[in-house]
């Protein structure tokens, strides 16, 4: 199992909109092959900061199966405009 970790810095004042969009987006990611589970946690000290933790069967399920899919394009359109700066995504075993 691989853990994907992304620190998400949301543009100031848009956290509520981001959370609503994520409710739609989580249905996309959870339907992908190799997806196991995810957690989205809001930072207690900074109101516009989150950590996204996603468990995948393999790194390829995330990097190839998800990121190169048509579903990723929908995920991207729902969420990517909220980030500033764009998050660095890392994988852990």
N, C-alpha and C positions, 0 to 999 in steps of 0.2 A: 504494500500500500504506500502511496505517495501523498504527502500533505502539501497542497498549494497554499502559500501565504501571500496575501496582498494587503498592504496598508493603503487605505483609500482616504485621501484628503479631498473633501467635497468643497466646492466653491461656497464661500460664506453665505449663509442664509438659505441654502438649498437642501438642507438635510431632510426636511419633511418631504419634499418632492422626490429626492433620491430614494427614501424609504418606500414610497408608493411605487416608484418604478421598479425597485428591487423585488417587490411582491410579485410583479408580473415576470421579471427576469428569472427568478428562482425556479419557476416552472420549466423554463427552457433548460437550464443547466441540470436540473434533477432528472430530466428525461434522456440525458446523453449516455451513450454506452460507456461503461467504465466508471461512471459516477457512483460514489458510495454515500457521501453525506456532506453537508456544509453547515457553517455557522457564520453569521454576520454579527459582530459585536461592536457596539458604540462606545467610543472612548468617554470615560467619565470626566477627564480633565479638559478635553477639547471637543466642543459640541459638534464640530463638522468633520470629525475623524472617526474612521471605522477600521476594523480588521476583518478581512474575509478569509475564512479557512475552508478549504475544500479538500475532501479525501477522494482520491482517484485510485483505481486499481493499478494503473501504470502512468508514468509521465507521458507516454504516447497518447493515452486516452485524452489527456488535457491538451497537449501541444499540437497533436495532429487531429485526433478525432473531434475535439470540440472547436479548437481555434480555426480549423480549416473547413468547418461546416457552414451550411447556410443558416443554421440556428444561431451561430455565433454572430452573424451579421445583424440579426434581430436583437441579440444581447447587447451588441455594440451600440446600436441606435437607441436603445432604452437607457443605457448607463454611461457611456463614455463621455458625454458632454458635461457631466457633473464633476469630473476629476480635474484638480489642479494642485500640483502637477500630476501628470499621468503616473499611475502606480507602477512600482517595480514589483514584479511577481517572482517569487522564489519557490523552489521545491525542496522538501525535506523527506528523508526516509526514516 
